[in-house]
Amino acid sequence: MGSVNVNRNVSDAFYRYKMPRIQAKVEGKGNGIKTVIVNMVDVAKAIGRPATYPTKYFGCELGAQTQFDFKNERFIVNGSHDATKLQDLLDGFIRKYVLCPACDNPETELMVSAKKATISQGCKACGYHGLLESNHKLNTYILKNPPSLNPAVQGSSLTEGKRGKRSKRANGDTTAATTTATTNGDRSGSPENDTSTTDIVVEAPEKMADENGDDDNWAVDVSEEAVRARMQDLTDGAKGMTISDDLDKTEKERMDMFYKLLKCRRDAGQLDNHKELITEAERLEIKTKAPLILAELLFDQNIALQAKKYRVLLLRFTHDDIKAQKYLIRGIEQVIALHKDVLMPKVPGILKLFYDADILEEKALFEWSNKVTKKYVSKDLSQEIHDKATPFLTWLQEAEEEDSESEEEDDDLEIEYDDRAKQSLKPQQSPSVQKPAVVNEDSDDEDDFDIDAI
């Protein structure tokens, strides 16, 4: 018989979700011709839906009446239809009613709300839950024949076997399943006029059992505790790619989550794992603002020693990121505010320390100096810190201007040297004439060049 992937868009031979190929048998002649789907029960079991759903779907798509014979497990579509055509139609049913719209896994179940007349879909693989996206005619039939978790009802997973029969006898259920045909009144296959009275249910995947009575539990624990436990087993790279509900939280809540992680690692003396902290900050999308938290938890009145101790960690967050550096300065402002008596006189030295360690760049320092804000400390205190930083900022500005002038002088010297070099290569000029000229000019440049200006 052979099997195919439930999602036939997946060509992986090791894809775990398989289903048998549809087997169709044409019976009758003339107006009574019909197609019996021989193995619809097995197909339905593989995709976790009652056999009536795909059969009714075929009827809607083909504009044909359908019949269900639960006792003999015969599911019939009027007319002559080959197995290949039905297999292609089944792909459409699977896309609309089986595959998860978020992760494309078939580990889903349908939930019907009779009062609201809605059909929802839940995925046990990724935790997705939402209204069914399809507006197919089949929806009306599903609303009238919603799924049930009672495995004793014929037409569910249809795999209860002897267990189901024993259950029926125990419950005194002696009603025989009868063959029921739809009477649509036209050839549209619309289920609105369906007169089928048999209740059709589908077992949730975790409730399904094979014919030997062994449970096939597909369930995955998606509780918050279980997700966090699984996250601990992932590599740092995999954690960064993991989708969670954390990004739905506000930025403040995500900052608080990172604060708790950093505080926990600091108290346990486990700040050497820089990758974990970077990965978590990137996952929470607060990496640029993370230096605010780093400053709050890592610095106190001994900030000079702590800056050297945590230099590499700070560089991980601030290197080539001017915004992150400005947030770090704001964090340093808060630390200075907490230890004002000790640290306020040392503001120029603190900023120079971070500058010399390449943690802060000139651009970040100058942009910070141009704006006094009351967002992180009081405006008066922020102004006082800016005033204290003025000598360092002035020195930094002068040093940058001198460096710029030195670079311009170096560029001029290089251009003059290049011109002389080109002239010395002319064949009509004697090397003996050019040589003393080069030496004299170089000596003049050296006299004019002020090395203290570097």
N, C-alpha and C positions, 0 to 999 in steps of 0.2 A: 504493500500500500504506500509506503514511504511517508515522510513527514517534511514539513517546511517550517520556516521561522514564522512565529505569530505576526511579527512585523516584517513583512517581506521586503521592506526597504533596507533591512539589515542583511548584509551578505555574509556575515561572520558564521563560519561553519560550527563554531563552538558557542553560539548564542543559546542561552539556557531555555528560552521560551519556545517550545515546539508545539506543533499541532499536526494532526493527520491531514493529508490532502482530501478534499471532498470527493466522495464517490457518488455518482448519480446514475440512476437506472430509469429509463423511459418505459412506461407501461401504457397499455391501451392503444386505441386507434380513434381516428376521427375527432369528434368533439370531446371524447372521453380521455384523450391522451393526457398523461400527467408524468411528472418527474419525481421519483422518490429519492430523497437524499439518504442513502443507506447508512452512513456513519455520522449523521448529524449529532447524535448523542455524544460520541467521542470528541468531535470538534468542539461542541459546546462546553464539554468538561475542560478542554485544554485552554479555552479563552475565558472561562469563569463566568459564563452567561447561560441562561436557560436556552434550550434548543429552540424554543418558540420565537425568541427575539430575532436571531439571524434568519430563520425561515420566514417570518413575517416581513422582515426587511427585504428579502428576495421578492416577495409578492408585491411590495410597494414599488420596488425598482422596475419590475417586469410587467406591472399592471395585470397581475394574475391573482387568482384566488389561492388560498393556502389551506391545508388540512393537517390536523395533528391527531395521530393515533398513539396515545401515550402507552397503552397496554402493549402494543406490538412495536413500539419505538419507531413508528413510521412518520416521517415529516415530509409532506408532499406539497409541491408547487404545480399548479395546473399548467399544462402546455409542455412542449418538448424543449429542454434546455440541457446543454452539455456541461460537463464538470468544470471545464476551463472557464467558461463564462461565469458560473456560480462562484468559482474560486476568486475571480477578480471582483465580483460583487461583495464577497466576504471581506476582502481587503478594505473596501469602503466602510463596511459595518465596524470593523476593528478600529479603523482610524477615528470614527465618530463616537463609538460607545465603549471601547476597551482601552485604548492607549491613553496614558496620562498626557495631557497637553503640556505639562511642564517638563517631564523627563522621558517621555515616550516609552515608559515601561507599562506592561499590561497588568501590573499588580493593583488593580483598581476595583472598586465596588460602586454600585449605583444605589443612591438613597432617594426615595420618592416621598415628597410631601403632598398628600392628597388635599389638604386644606389650602395650601398655597399653589397647588398645581405646578410644582417645580420638580426637576430632576437634578440632583447634585451628584458629583463624582469625587470620590476620595481615593488618594493614592497612598499605599502603605510603603512604597519605596522611598518617596521623597517628602511625604507629608502634605502634598498639595490637596486643597479642598476648594471646590467652586462649582458653580452652576454648569450644567452640561452646555457646551457651546453649540451643539447641533440643534437645528430646528426642523429635523426630518419628520415626516408623517408618522414614523414609528413611535415618536414621543407620546402620541395620544394612546397608543396601545399599551405602552409601558405604564402610563399613568393609571390606566384601567386595570392593569395586571402587574402591580408592583412586586419587587423582589421580597422574599421572606427568608428567614433563617431556619424555617422548619424543614429539615431534610426528609421528612416522611411524605411530603407532598410530591406527587409525580410531576416531572417536568422541571425540577430544580437542577441539581447537578446530575441527576439520574444515575447516581453511582452508589446509592445506599444498599442495593442488593438485598441480601437476607436480613441485614439489620433493619432496613426499612419495612420489610414484610413483617418482621417480629413486632416492630413498633406499631404497625397498623393493627395487628391482631390484639396487641395489648390495649390499644385505645378503642377496640371494638369497631374499627372502621372496616365495614364490609362492602362499601360502595365500590363498584368496579369502574375503572376508567373507561370512558366511552370516546368513540371517534367523533370529533367535532369539526365541522367545516365552516368557513367564513361565508357569509352571504352579503357581499358588498353591494349588490344591486347593479354595479357597473364594473368595468374592467380596469378601473383606476388603481385598485389595490389599496384604497384608502381604508384605514382601520376604524373610521368613525362608526361604520355600520356593522362592525364585527359582533357576532352573536355568541362568540365562544364564552362559555360559562365556567370553564375549568380554571382554577387559580394557578397562576404560573409564578414560581419563585426561583431565586438564584441564591445559592449558598455563598456566603463570604469565603474568600480563598482559604482563610485559616480554619474554616469549618469543613472544608472538603475532605473526603476520604476516598482512598482507592477501593477497588472491589474486594480486597482482602481485609478491609477494615482499618488499614494503617492511616494515621493522620498525615496529611501533607501540609505542614504549617508554613505558610508564606509570610506570616506576620512579622513586622519589624517594629521594635519599640522605638517610637519617635518622641518620647517624653523628653523634657528638657534635661533631666538627669542623665538619661541614656545617651543623648546627643553629646553632652559634655564629656561623658566617659569615653565615647568613641573618638572624640577630638583629641584626647590625650594620647591615643595610639597612632595618630596621624603624624607624618613628617611635617616640618615647617612649611614646605612648599605646598603640600596638600591642604594644610590648614588655610592657606591664603586663597585657595580656590574653592573652599567649602562655602556653600550658600546657607545662610541662616537668617533668622528673624531679627538679628541684632541691628541690621542696617535700617530697619523700620523704626528704630528708637530715635529719640532726639539726640542732637549732638552732645548735650550735657550728660545724658544717660550713658552715651558711649564713652565720653571722657571719664565718667565715674567708674565705668568698667575697667578702663585702662589704669586708672588710679589704684583700684583695688589690686590688680595684678602686679603693678610695679611695687606697691607697698608690701605685698606678700613676698615678692622676690627679694626685696631689700631686707626685710626682717629675717628672712631665711639665709641671707648671705649668698643669694644665687643670681646676682646681677651680671655674671660673666657670660650668660647665654644671651648675647645681644640679638641673635637671629630671632629668638622667640618674641622679644619685645618689639622688634621692627615689624615682624610678620603680623603680630596682633594689632599694632597701630595702623598698619596698612589695611588689614581686614576691616577694622572699625572706621576706616577713612578719617582718621584724626592725626595722621603722622606729622603734618605741619604744625599743629597746635600742641603736640605732645611735649615739646620742650618746656611749656608752662608747668606741666606736671613733674617733669624731671627736676626742674629748679626747686619746686615746692618740697619734693621728697628727698632730694640728694644734698641740698645746701642748707647750711645754718651759718653761725658766726665764723666758722672755720672754712669759709667758702674758698679761700686760696688753696688750701690743701685738697679740698674735695674736687676742685676743678681739675687739678692734676691727676687725681685718682680716677676720675670718671671721664677723662678726656676722650678716650676712644669711643665710649658709649655716646657721648654728646656729639662727636663728629658723625656718628652713624645717622643722627637725626638732622643735623644742621649743614652738612657739607653741600656746598653749591645750592643751598636753599635759603635765599635772603629772607623770605617770610618766616621760616622756622627760626632763623637767627634773631629776627625782631621779637618773636614770641619768647625766645630765651631771655632777651634783655628785659622784657616786661616781667618775666618770672624772677629775674635777678632783682628788679625793683621791689617786688613783693618781699623777697628775702631781706633786702636792706631795710624795708619798712618794719619788719619784725625785730630786727637787731640794729635799730637806728643808731644807738649810742656808740656801738662798736664799729659798724660798717660805714656809716655816712662819711666820716673823714677819709675813708679808704676807697671811695668811689673811683677816682682816676686810676689807682693801682689795680683795682679789680677789673675794670674794663681793659686796661693794658695787658693784664694777665691773659684774659680770654682772647685778646687780639694776637698776642705773641704765640699763643697755642693754636692759632689758625681756626679757632672755633667761631670767632666773629670776624667778619670782613669789613673793610672801610665803608662799603656801600650801605650795609645794614646799620652800622653805627651812625652814619650821616643822616640816613632816613629817619632813624629813631630820634636823633637830636633835633630834627625839624618840627617835631610835634609833641606837645605836652598834653597828655590825656589823663582823665580821671577814671578810666575804665578798670584799672588794676590796683591803683593806689589813689589816695586823695590828690587832687590837683596841686595843692600847695606842696605836698611831699614830692610829687613828680617833678615840680618846678625846681625844688631844692636839689634833687638828684641831678637834674640837667645842669644846674649852676655849678655843682661840685665837679661835674664831668667836663666843664668848659676847658680847663687847662690841657687835659688829655686830647680833647677834640681839636683844639687849636694846634697842638703839636702834630697831631695826625694830619691835619690839613696842610701845614707847612711842609711836613715830610713828603706828602703826596705831590705838592707843587714842585719841590726840589727834585724829586724823582722824575717828574715830567720834564723839567728843564734839562736834566742830565741826559734823558733819553733823546731829546731834540738835539743836543750838542753831539751826542754819539752818532746820530743819524747824519749830521752835517759832515762830521769827520769821515764817515764812511763814504759819503758821496764824493768828497774832494779826493779821497784816496782812489776811488774808482776812476775818476776823470784822469788822474795822473797815470794810473795803470794803463788806461787805454792809449794815452799819448805815448807812453814808453814803448808800446808795441808797434808804433809806426816805423816801417823799414827805413824811411829817409832820414830818421834822426839817429844819432850815434848814442850807444849806451853810455859812453864815457861822459857825454854832456848831461844826460838825464840823471845819472846817479847822484851827483852832489846836490842837484836841485831837490830830489826826493828827501835826502837826509836833512837839508836845511829846513824844508817845510815841516817835516815831522818834528824837528826840534822846536820850531816856533809853536806848533800846536801843543806840545807838551808844556811849554812855558805858560800858554794861555789856559790850559786845563786845570781846573781847581778840584783836586781830589776830595776836599772836605765837603764839596757840594753834593756828594753821593748820598 
